[in-house]
Amino acid sequence: MSTNDIPKAFLERFCHNFLNPGEDDVIPGPEAISYYMRTLSEADCEIDTNCYKYPEEFLRQLKYLQSLPVITPYMKVAGENHWEGIAVIGHGSFGSVYLCAWHPFGKMVRFSCFLSRCSIVASNDNQRSVKAPILFAIKDTQNDSFWADYCSEGHLTRRLNAAGCPNVVKVHDWLNLGMRPAMTLESDNEGDLGQLEYYFRILYDYYPGGSVDTLFDGYFENGVLIPEAFLWHLFHCMATAVLYCANGHAEPHMKPGWEEIVHKDIKPSNIFIGSLPPDDADEVYPNLFLADFGLAYALPNDDVREYKKSFCMEGTGEYIPPEARDIYAPWEISSKIDIYALSHTIQKASKRVYTVYTGDEHSLICTRPDADKYLPYSVALHNLCEECHSSDPTDRPDIYKLWQTTGRMATEWKQRVLEKRREASSGGKRFYEGMFLLDEKMREEVFANEALKRDFLAAASWEHRNRDVIEEMKEWAKREGGFGAG
């Protein structure tokens, strides 16, 4: 459960570490010491029980959830405990995530109801029974050793929820599970064996679309390129999340009282897909949500900014920019760490262009004024990703400008896809250019059926629609640049 008091174990561990530094440890500056010892939790938000349909029952049931030693997919409702395990939906270095159902006032419905759109947030839908289960993604995780008994992941996520960020996962509450043997150690010292660390059980909204990583893999395994329209949508959703992390709102300047947040681990497996919009909606793709603030931290002052630079190499290797890899790099840490990781996320899909053209062919085609006619991904997307992925953070764009650019491009590409969808509908066709098989069951159905797959690729796959164009450009590149000759 949350509290605005700085937890005791965190204070003890922080004081011990900065009073007894190791040979290579960075000593925090005075403003950093003051922040961690006095004001760390001042910006934290308490749980808002007024938004829940059954607040008293929910809080009562949290006590039962906290008493469970482990969560399993086989957990059943029993007695006063109204929690049921459904499936393991994620694994990480520090824990696992489980899909669970909470049955308000006891189990009264069948499993088939679990997959309906349920929400713990209060609703005006009078037809929704109080007996309906409510789905949660519950994360049992080892807390970062720096934070000890302070659930930084929960607090920073809740700050963004309270700020109204539309692209960060919703956190409901978290439970301190006490100390357990560490799953991973941050030291090679044999004396650390058997080390105990704090664990938390964090309750999030469940996002039925799964992760962007799984979605990408489903396409890549079938040799299909991701539609550019979706990449602009993804780019803008995550730019929105980073903008709120940096400024606390969708404005060019920081909101008064806001502490800049660096996520530190943006990647496809930490981005989740919301519910699909209706077929007749003026949206073509579902909303996307940034998750896992386990490595995130706030930067309230320059001393903390400098101190946190010593925590280099936290994150996922290829997504970490130079200033977060090397403590001696000449640049300060900021939200531009997340801009770098975001561009790398987009490039995981956009660089599949090199399955169509070689690097030399692509570079030469990009010099043509009509290059976009011959490429699966526009020169604009390529150039923006390269700018965001610069090894020098001063060359990366400002997050507000990035948010503006991606918003404009996402809107333009959405309109193109909507037009193609209208054309397909009027022509009685199932598939269309820009269509994205976001639903896993539909994806499996289409890719497993040769006739459906052929029709889908002919309509929705850039590469399959443009085989003649690709061959033409390869011949042109051979003539112009000598590629492929000899």
C-alpha positions, 0 to 999 in steps of 0.5 A: 500500500502506498504512503507519503512517508519515505520508507525506513529501509530505503532511508537506512540503505541510502544513508549506509551507501553514501556514508560508506561508499565503495572505491568506485561509488559516486557520492551524491551531491547535497541536493541529491542527499536532501531529496532522497532523505527528505522530499523523495515522496512529496510528489507521490499520489495516494490511491484514489478509491473514489474511482472504484465501483466497490472501494471498501470490498476492493481494499478488503480483498487486497489484504487477502491478496497480500497474504498469498505467498505466491500467485499461480495460474491455478489459484482458485477462489476459496472462502474469503479470498476472491482472487482467481489465477488464469494464466502467466502472461509475462516473465522478466529478470526480476519476476513474473506477470499473471492474468488474474480475476477478482470476483467482487463478493465471491465467484458467481460467473463462468470463466467465459465471462473473464474475457469480456471488457471489464474494468474496475473503474466506475461505470454508468453501464447499468447492465453490467452485473456486480457479479462480473469479474474484474481482470488485472495483470498482477506483477510479482517483482523484486524491487530494484535494490536501490529503492529497497522498500520504496515502490518507485515503479508504482509511485512513478506510474501513479504520478503519470496516471494522475497527470492524465497521461493517456499512454501509460499503463494504469496502476491500481495499487501495490503490496509490500511482500517483504524480503525474499532471496534475490532473483538476480544480483548486481554484484559478483561478490560472493558475499552477496550470495543469499542476499535478501531484497524487497518484493512487491505485488503490483496490480495493473489494468489488463491489456488484452492485445498483448505486447508490441513485441509479440505483435512484431514477431507474429509478422516477422515470422511470416515475412510480412512488413509492419504497415507504416501507418501503425509505426507512426501511431506507435511513435506518437503514442510513445512520444506522448508517454515520454512527453508526459514523463518529461513535462507532466503534460502535453505542453512544451514546458514542464508543469509547475511542481513536476519532476522529470521522469526517465523511463530507462527501458522503452522497448517493444516488450514494454508496450501494450496494446489496448482494446481494438476499436470498433470496425466503424470507428474513426480509428484504425488502431488501438491505443498503446500503453508504456509499461514497466517503470521498474528502472525509472527514476525522477530527476528533481535537481541537477545533483540527482541528475549527476548522481543517477548518471553513475547508474549506467548500463541499466536497461536493455543493451541495444536500447541504451544510448551512449550517455547511459552506458558510460559514466564519463560520457560528456552529456547529461542524462535526460528524457533524450535517453527515452527518445533514443530507445523509442527510435530503436523500437521503431527501427526494429520494424522499419529496418526490415526494409533491408529484407527488401533492399540492400543497405546500399540500394536503400541509401541510393533510392533515398536520394531520389525526389520520388523515393517514397514511391519505391520504399516500404517506409518513407524517407521522413520516417527513416530520417526522423528515426536516424535523428532520434537515434543519434549517438549525440543526445544534443542532435536528437529532437526536443520531445515536444517537437517530436510529439508534434511531428509524430502526431501530424504524421500519425494523423496523415497516415490514419486518414490514408488507411481510413480511405483504403478501408472505405474503398475496400468496404464499398468493394466488398473486400475484407482486406485493404492497404494499411490493415494490421492484424492486431487480433492474435486469433485473426492473425493465426487464422489468416496466416494459417490459411493459404487462400486467406493469406494470399488475399491478405498479402495482395491487399495489405503487404507493401512488398507483395503489392510492389514486386515489380517496383522492387525489381525495377529499383534494383535494376536502377540501383545496379545501373546508377551505383553499380550494386550487384554488378560483377 
